[in-house]
Amino acid sequence: MKKLLLLFLSISLVITLVACGGKGTQSTDTKPVSGSTGTDSNSTTTTTGEESKLGYGDDTSIKANLLIWTWDQAALESSANTFRETYPNVTFEFIAVSSTDYLKKVQTAFAANDRLPDVLSADGTWRGKLYNLGVCAYLDKDPINYDISNLYEYTLPLSYDDKGNLVGIQQLLSPGCLAYRADIAEKWLGTSDRKELEAMMPDWDSFIEKGKEVYEASNGTVKMLPGLDEAYLIMSNQNDAPFVKDGALNLEESIGEAIKYLAQMRDLGIVDKLSQWSPSWTSAYSDGSVIFFAATTWSIRFCIQANDPEGSEAGLWRLMNTPGGGWNYQGGSTCLWKDSPYLEAAWAYVRNGTSIERCEARKEIYWLQNNTKAYLNPEYPSLMSIKCPPLGGQDIAEFFIGEVAKNTLTRRVSSYDTVIDDAVKYVYQQMITDTSIGYEKAMELIKDEIYSQMPELK
Amino acid sequence: MGRATKYSFKWRKSILPWWQPYVFILPFFALYFTFKLYPVIYSFFVSLTEWDGITERTFVGLENYKKLLTDARFHTSVKNTLFFTVIPLPILVIFGLILSVLMTSPYMRARRVFQTIYFMPYITSPVAVGFIFAFIFDIRVGFVNRALMALGLIEEEIFWLGIGKLARIVVVILLIWKYMGFYMVLMISGITNISPELYDAAYVDGANQVQCFFKITLPLMRNILTFVIIQGLIGSFQLAEDPMVLFTGMVTGGSGVVVGGPERSALTMIWYMFDVGFGTTMRYGYASAVSFAIFVLIAVFSIVFFILLNRKEESV
């Protein structure tokens, strides 16, 4: 009996070991990644040419289970529900991945031959890296053949990889501008009228001059911008010169002017020391210590309304053109995994992101989609004018589409962006408190930092 | 020889085949090899290559290790790690010991309540801790600056999280606040193992509390102190989570986030390894080399301290 019991226990242990070894997170390309519910459904990705004359992605009977990694699940779930009204056989599987971990997760999944999401997001300074990983489908080639005339011209440099292939679509329009509270501008600048302010400060030199006046009038308690990081964010993106040209660093042309202005603003004390998204930066929206903030479509909701509910409720905020011209304020791209088993359905979903229906839905939260035919077009009367109550009824369609998007410059994304951005931040953060770092020293430090990470650029 | 009974050696041998014990220990070793040993060996091979996880691996031999010798950022991370070891660790050990003595004192009321309060920071989520400290030390709305200004100790706000030297102080305060309770609990376990009869005998002989502490408590806590110091050393060398959350979360982050905090003053070795492999650059090979360098440093320091601490015991 004991012998049988011992034998049984030994076999159980071995079976347990084998079973544990079989349960891994490795999966084939057709299996869902770990963490998903595994509801892989049957799918037909295309209709045959002989049976249908539908374009690629037009077959609404298509079946698919799309896997999407996202840091904004709520927004995508809402768009997925709308999409399913037209494509009822497409189901969605969302996995929350933070923006900071997104590229790492894609990289490790790819290295492990794991399944990637059918729809990928790309954002921030790592956008170029994702584009050049070699995992994205080419949207301007067969079978997709996307017509880029649908996209605003300033968003195109954000859409290509280093080899010139169209791999991403910026669905959300995010042309940059400045936001200010009318009462605070009135108090320190004498007017809250946007046109008058724009005429008063058409460039950064005049902005700095006005900043000096405000500094003296307020005894240094009121600043023009919250911090050097926000100032750099704006000024560096008003220039479309590449960071790297012909294999060598091109800093003087791309960010040289921005660094000069940073040093100047710091020396004059017209910029505060607040880091973006810090508690003090958040409270600056309502405490009157800062006049101007970087702004765009999505920041109306996430920054202005979130950080100054009372001011938004009273309609005190306004948007104005940035001195020196327009610039792109983030806004991510959407890409497709080139080896997706549901490529057609994924394309249909992504394409839907810039449809007229999506434009209609998104205007409720003051977001504008990247569709050149949607806004200020008499064919779509509801998108001709979008009044925004937090901005005192300012028409954001007229402002962003009619003005800002037309004079916005955008630098082409590259795989160097993360390293260069980190190096610049490392230096301008020191510039905040170390007044000995002027333009020359800053540029030298930035180059040293970049070369230490990427010596091939020397 | 007598007749074999079920308790005789000959009978036992027949029901215990030679392979049976190995089957019982096989699951542990199989799991250990699969999830612990194999990744370490594989990581060493990766460290001999240049690989970004996407393109093909290129064998480069010891080039990655040679790069470490001249990598200024790696040297910065080593200096920072040593700073975060040398400063907080003695404070944690000394004050952890003092707290543990207080908590085990018969005169201490509500001991369990205080033990729980001191231990709670250790079990708080690192993300929450990062948020708390980022708020407390914020330049404008932070409690610390507001309190210092209200007391008249400063006239202008201190940029705690924006200046390298001050950022290091914040990290040290965070580490002490977070781990004090843990060290206290470890020491309490050592103190409670000391027989109270020794103290009774000492009191009878006229010893006071201080003499008992130095003559009885400390010597008998040598083993637990050795364990705590070595364990603290290893933990300090592996520090990454706490400064990372403090300086890369949404509270202190946003567009101004710098890897390693202001002036890279909080960049530790593990953080640097993570950044090289999965952050600013995607260099698995070099990151693996960094991880092996860290392993060697931890091993060397641990062995040295272990020998030093045990040598003192042997001489006694």
Interface residues (C-beta under 8 A of the other chain):
Chain A: K2 K3 L6 S10 L13 V14 T16 L17 C20 G21 T100 K104 Q107 T108 F110 A111 K129 L133 G134 G227 L228 D229 E230 Y232 L233 K273 L274 S275 Q276 W277 S278 P279 S280 W281 S283 A284 S289 T418 V419 D422 K425 Y426 Q429 Q430 I432 T433 S452 Q453
Chain B: I15 Q20 V23 F24 L26 P27 A30 L31 T34 D52 G53 I54 D71 A72 R73 A134 F135 D138 I139 R140 V141 G142 F159 L161 G162 I163 T248 M250 V251 T252 G253 G254 S255 G256 V257 V258 V259 P262 E263 R264 F278 G279 T280 T281 M282 Y284
